[in-house]
Amino acid sequence: MPHILLPRVAMRWTPQGKRNGGQPRETWRRTVERELKNRGLTLQKASATAADRPMWRSLAVASSTQ
């Protein structure tokens, strides 16, 4: 996937600035990273695995049965 396509940009984007105090915000990226960690994957390793469609499909099916 070229580096300028939106899914790739969205995965690597980090917002600038400070947030107001209070409860820490749970972001989509943090949720994805936590779920990948539970499965023993990193974001980079998951990207490489997603390129191999049969492997990714087996991983997705295995995670949906848990």
LOGU-20590 format. One line per field, with one value per atom (N, C-alpha, C): atom name; x, y, z. Coordinates in steps of 0.1 Angstrom, whole numbers, plus 5000, padded with zeros to 4 digits. Layout:
N
atom c(CA / ...)
px c(X / ...)
py c(Y / ...)
pz c(Z / ...)
END
This chain:
66
atom c(N / CA / C / N / CA / C / N / CA / C / N / CA / C / N / CA / C / N / CA / C / N / CA / C / N / CA / C / N / CA / C / N / CA / C / N / CA / C / N / CA / C / N / CA / C / N / CA / C / N / CA / C / N / CA / C / N / CA / C / N / CA / C / N / CA / C / N / CA / C / N / CA / C / N / CA / C / N / CA / C / N / CA / C / N / CA / C / N / CA / C / N / CA / C / N / CA / C / N / CA / C / N / CA / C / N / CA / C / N / CA / C / N / CA / C / N / CA / C / N / CA / C / N / CA / C / N / CA / C / N / CA / C / N / CA / C / N / CA / C / N / CA / C / N / CA / C / N / CA / C / N / CA / C / N / CA / C / N / CA / C / N / CA / C / N / CA / C / N / CA / C / N / CA / C / N / CA / C / N / CA / C / N / CA / C / N / CA / C / N / CA / C / N / CA / C / N / CA / C / N / CA / C / N / CA / C / N / CA / C / N / CA / C / N / CA / C / N / CA / C / N / CA / C / N / CA / C / N / CA / C)
px c(5009 / 5000 / 5009 / 5007 / 5015 / 5014 / 5024 / 5025 / 5015 / 5009 / 5000 / 4985 / 4982 / 4968 / 4963 / 4951 / 4945 / 4947 / 4944 / 4946 / 4960 / 4970 / 4984 / 4987 / 4982 / 4984 / 4977 / 4965 / 4957 / 4964 / 4971 / 4977 / 4989 / 4996 / 5008 / 5007 / 4995 / 4993 / 4993 / 5000 / 5000 / 4995 / 4984 / 4980 / 4990 / 4990 / 4999 / 4991 / 4998 / 4992 / 4989 / 4983 / 4980 / 4965 / 4961 / 4947 / 4944 / 4932 / 4928 / 4930 / 4930 / 4932 / 4919 / 4920 / 4909 / 4913 / 4903 / 4905 / 4912 / 4922 / 4930 / 4921 / 4923 / 4915 / 4919 / 4910 / 4912 / 4911 / 4922 / 4922 / 4920 / 4916 / 4915 / 4929 / 4939 / 4952 / 4957 / 4955 / 4959 / 4951 / 4938 / 4930 / 4935 / 4939 / 4944 / 4957 / 4966 / 4979 / 4977 / 4968 / 4966 / 4960 / 4951 / 4946 / 4956 / 4965 / 4975 / 4985 / 4988 / 4998 / 4992 / 4979 / 4973 / 4974 / 4976 / 4978 / 4992 / 5001 / 5016 / 5021 / 5014 / 5018 / 5021 / 5030 / 5032 / 5025 / 5024 / 5017 / 5024 / 5037 / 5045 / 5043 / 5043 / 5042 / 5028 / 5018 / 5004 / 5002 / 5009 / 5008 / 5014 / 5025 / 5031 / 5022 / 5016 / 5007 / 4995 / 4990 / 4978 / 4981 / 4993 / 4996 / 4995 / 4996 / 4994 / 4980 / 4971 / 4957 / 4952 / 4957 / 4953 / 4957 / 4969 / 4974 / 4966 / 4963 / 4955 / 4941 / 4935 / 4922 / 4921 / 4932 / 4932 / 4934 / 4941 / 4943 / 4930 / 4922 / 4910 / 4899 / 4899 / 4889 / 4892 / 4905 / 4909 / 4906 / 4907 / 4904 / 4889 / 4881 / 4867 / 4860 / 4867 / 4862 / 4866 / 4874 / 4878 / 4868)
py c(4988 / 5000 / 5012 / 5022 / 5034 / 5042 / 5049 / 5056 / 5067 / 5072 / 5084 / 5080 / 5067 / 5063 / 5065 / 5068 / 5072 / 5061 / 5048 / 5038 / 5038 / 5040 / 5040 / 5052 / 5064 / 5076 / 5076 / 5071 / 5070 / 5061 / 5051 / 5042 / 5048 / 5057 / 5063 / 5078 / 5083 / 5097 / 5098 / 5109 / 5112 / 5126 / 5129 / 5142 / 5151 / 5164 / 5173 / 5181 / 5186 / 5194 / 5186 / 5193 / 5187 / 5185 / 5175 / 5173 / 5179 / 5182 / 5187 / 5175 / 5179 / 5168 / 5160 / 5149 / 5140 / 5126 / 5118 / 5104 / 5103 / 5094 / 5092 / 5088 / 5093 / 5090 / 5077 / 5068 / 5055 / 5057 / 5056 / 5059 / 5046 / 5047 / 5035 / 5029 / 5037 / 5031 / 5023 / 5029 / 5022 / 5009 / 5009 / 4997 / 4986 / 4990 / 4981 / 4975 / 4984 / 4979 / 4970 / 4972 / 4964 / 4950 / 4950 / 4937 / 4929 / 4936 / 4929 / 4923 / 4931 / 4926 / 4913 / 4913 / 4901 / 4889 / 4891 / 4880 / 4878 / 4885 / 4883 / 4890 / 4901 / 4908 / 4922 / 4928 / 4942 / 4948 / 4961 / 4968 / 4965 / 4965 / 4962 / 4948 / 4938 / 4924 / 4922 / 4929 / 4927 / 4932 / 4943 / 4948 / 4938 / 4932 / 4922 / 4910 / 4906 / 4894 / 4897 / 4909 / 4913 / 4912 / 4914 / 4913 / 4898 / 4889 / 4875 / 4871 / 4872 / 4871 / 4858 / 4847 / 4834 / 4834 / 4839 / 4839 / 4848 / 4860 / 4870 / 4865 / 4858 / 4852 / 4842 / 4834 / 4823 / 4830 / 4841 / 4848 / 4855 / 4860 / 4867 / 4857 / 4845 / 4835 / 4829 / 4827 / 4822 / 4832 / 4845 / 4855 / 4857 / 4854 / 4856 / 4845 / 4834 / 4822 / 4823 / 4832 / 4833 / 4840)
pz c(5000 / 5000 / 5000 / 4991 / 4991 / 5004 / 5007 / 5020 / 5021 / 5010 / 5011 / 5013 / 5012 / 5013 / 5028 / 5030 / 5043 / 5053 / 5051 / 5062 / 5067 / 5059 / 5064 / 5071 / 5067 / 5073 / 5087 / 5088 / 5100 / 5110 / 5106 / 5116 / 5122 / 5115 / 5120 / 5125 / 5124 / 5128 / 5144 / 5148 / 5163 / 5164 / 5172 / 5173 / 5181 / 5178 / 5185 / 5196 / 5206 / 5216 / 5229 / 5238 / 5251 / 5253 / 5260 / 5264 / 5277 / 5280 / 5293 / 5303 / 5316 / 5326 / 5327 / 5335 / 5337 / 5333 / 5330 / 5327 / 5314 / 5313 / 5301 / 5290 / 5278 / 5267 / 5261 / 5258 / 5252 / 5237 / 5229 / 5215 / 5208 / 5195 / 5186 / 5185 / 5183 / 5181 / 5194 / 5205 / 5218 / 5219 / 5216 / 5216 / 5207 / 5195 / 5185 / 5190 / 5195 / 5200 / 5211 / 5220 / 5232 / 5227 / 5218 / 5213 / 5205 / 5198 / 5191 / 5201 / 5211 / 5221 / 5228 / 5230 / 5236 / 5227 / 5214 / 5205 / 5201 / 5208 / 5206 / 5193 / 5188 / 5176 / 5179 / 5171 / 5171 / 5159 / 5159 / 5148 / 5134 / 5135 / 5122 / 5118 / 5128 / 5125 / 5119 / 5125 / 5121 / 5106 / 5103 / 5089 / 5080 / 5083 / 5074 / 5073 / 5084 / 5084 / 5076 / 5076 / 5068 / 5053 / 5049 / 5035 / 5030 / 5039 / 5036 / 5040 / 5030 / 5033 / 5039 / 5035 / 5041 / 5056 / 5059 / 5073 / 5081 / 5076 / 5083 / 5086 / 5076 / 5077 / 5088 / 5089 / 5099 / 5113 / 5114 / 5126 / 5131 / 5121 / 5124 / 5128 / 5122 / 5126 / 5140 / 5142 / 5156 / 5167 / 5164 / 5174 / 5176 / 5166 / 5168 / 5175 / 5177 / 5184 / 5199 / 5203 / 5217 / 5225)
END
